[in-house]
Amino acid sequence: MANISDRIKMLRTSAGLTQEEFGNIFGIVKSTVSLYESGKSCPNDQMKLKICNYFNVPLDFLIGISNVAEYQSEDFNKAILSDGSCHSALLDLMEIRHITMDDIVMATGLEKEVLEYWCVNEVPSVRQLILVADCLNTSVDYLLGRTDQFNLPSGEDKDVLSYYSQLRKIDKRWAVGQMIDILKKYESENESSVAADDQRKVVGK
């Protein structure tokens, strides 16, 4: 699986940026970018979020725990804000999953006081977010308020999304068109089946 250094280099080169240009965007020097890409240094949490916002990619993708480089709809294109979105998402999902604070403490090894502090104050570190997201079977980006979808896609769905994210824009439009045609076919077949059932019921009376 790719790591953050691979992803930073991929995002930079895909955008046609030199290390110096990349550094200028984020207020760091070229040598720091080189250290990031060689894996000799790692950006702090704030820098990770800046990179995600600039390239419009999920944090899960940047840190290497997902291969999906795009949000699944425009509604998911949200900035990361320390405005309560993290602890609000955490509390909401705990209620949905019927998981208590003590359950998370036991599963992650984090201190209960730390979790309680998130619920009223600061955003946790990326490492801590990964632990909690895994416990709640959700993504880091959901906890950060970058996506409204809290359920992780299945393995098969992840493959489809990964392949889709690698397509060119024109090919994505074609692929979506094909899927729409298939769905219309399913809908037509379903309507025909329902009509046939209704006809049989009429004949049987």
N, C-alpha and C positions, 0 to 999 in steps of 0.2 A: 504494500500500500504506500502511496506517496506520502511524504512528510511536508512540513510547512516550508522548508527550504526549496523543495522541488516546486511547490505551488507558487511561491513568490517569483521564482525564476520564470515559470511558465506564464504567469500573468503579465510579467514585465515584457518578455519577448513577444508574446501574442499581441501586445499593444504597440509593439515597435519602439519601445523605450530603451535607451541606454541606461546603465546603472546610474550614471550621473543625473540623467533626466528623471529617473524614478526617485532618486534621492531628493532632488529639488522639489518634487511634488509633496513629499512627506517631511521636508525639513531636516533631512539627514544627509551625511556625506557619502560619497561613492564607496569608500572603504567599508562603511557600515552595511551598505547594500550587499557588498561582496561577502561580508561575514555572514549575513542572513542566508545567502544563497549557497554558501559552502557548508552551512550547518554549524559553523563555529560560534555563532551567536544567534539568539532568538529575539524577535521583537517583543516588547512588553504588550500587555493586554490592550492598552490604549492604541498602540500602533497597529495591532492586529485588526482592531475595529475600524481604524482609518483606512486600512488597505481594503477591507471588505466593502466599506462604503464607496470608495473610489471606483473599484472594479465591479461593484454590484454583484458580489458573490456571497453565498452563505458562509458563515464562520465555520460551519462543519466541513465545508469544502476546503477552506484555507488551511485548517489544521490537520487535514488528511483523514478525517473519519467518514467522509462522504465523497463520492465521485460525481455528484450532481453539481454542476457549476452555475446553474441558473435557478432563480425562483420559479415556482410553478404557475404564478400568475402575477399580474401587475400589482395586485393588492398586497403581495408579499414584499414589495419593494419599500421597506420602511427603514428609516434611520435608527441607529441605536441611541437611545436616550436614557439617561438615569432619572426617569420620571415616574418610577413605580411600576413600569411594565414588567420588570423581571420578577419582583416579589408578587405582583398581582397574578402573573402567569403561574408562578410556583404554587400559590395558594389555590388557584382555580383547578390546576391539574391534580393536586393532592386530593381535592374533593371528588373530582371525576374518577380517579383511580382508587379512591378509598384507602389512601396511604397516609399515615400519620407522620408527624415530625420524628417520633421515635423510630419508626420503620426506616426512614431515610438515614438517621444516625447509625442504625445497626448495619445497613447495607453499604454505606459509604465510609464510615469511620470518622466522619466530620463531627465536630462538637455541636451539641444542640444549641448552645448559645450563639454559635456562628449562623446557623440556619435561622434562628429567631431574629438575628440582627438584619438579615437579608429582607425579612418580611416587613421591616419598618424603615430600612435605611439603604445601605450601599449595595451595588452590584458585585457579586462574587467574582473571583478570578476565573480565568478560562479553565484551569485544571479542576477547580471545584465545580464549575458548571458542568463539565463533562461527567463527573461522578454522579451528580444529581440527575442530569438528563438520562443517564443510563439506568439509574434506579427507577425513574418515572417512565421509562420507555418512550422518551420523546427526544427532540433535537435541542442542541444548544441554542439554535436560532429561535426556537419557540419561546424558551425561557427569557431570551433577550428582547422579545417582541418584534423580531424580524419576520416572523411568519405566523399565520393564524392556524396553521395545520399542526395539531399536536401529535397525531398518530404517525409513527414512522411508516414509510412504505414497505411493502413486503420485498423479499429478495428479487422476485420477478419484476415488480414495479420499479425497483432501483435500477435494474438492468435496462429497462425501457427508457427511464429518465436519463440514465447515463449515455445511452446511444443517442437519444434525442438531442442532448446538450452538445454533442460533438458535430451535429449537422450544420451546414451553412444555412443562412436565413431563408434562402429560396427553397432549399430542400425541406426545411421545417414547415413552410407553408404547404408544400406538396404532401408531406406526411400527415399533417393535420387534416387536409382535404380528404385523403384516403380514409382516415379514421372516421370522419364525418359521414362519408359514403357508406362505410361498413355499418355504422350505427343506424343510419337511415334504413339500410337493408334489414337489420335486426328488427327495427320498429315496424317495417312493412310486413315482415314475416309474422311478427307477433299479432298485428292487427288482423291478418288473414286467418291466423289460427283461432283467434277469438271469434271472428265472423263465422268460421266453419263450425265451431262449437255451438254458437247460437243457432245456426241453421239446423244442426242435428237435434237440438232441444225442441225446436219448432216442429220438425218432422215427427219426433217421437211422441208429441202430444196427441 
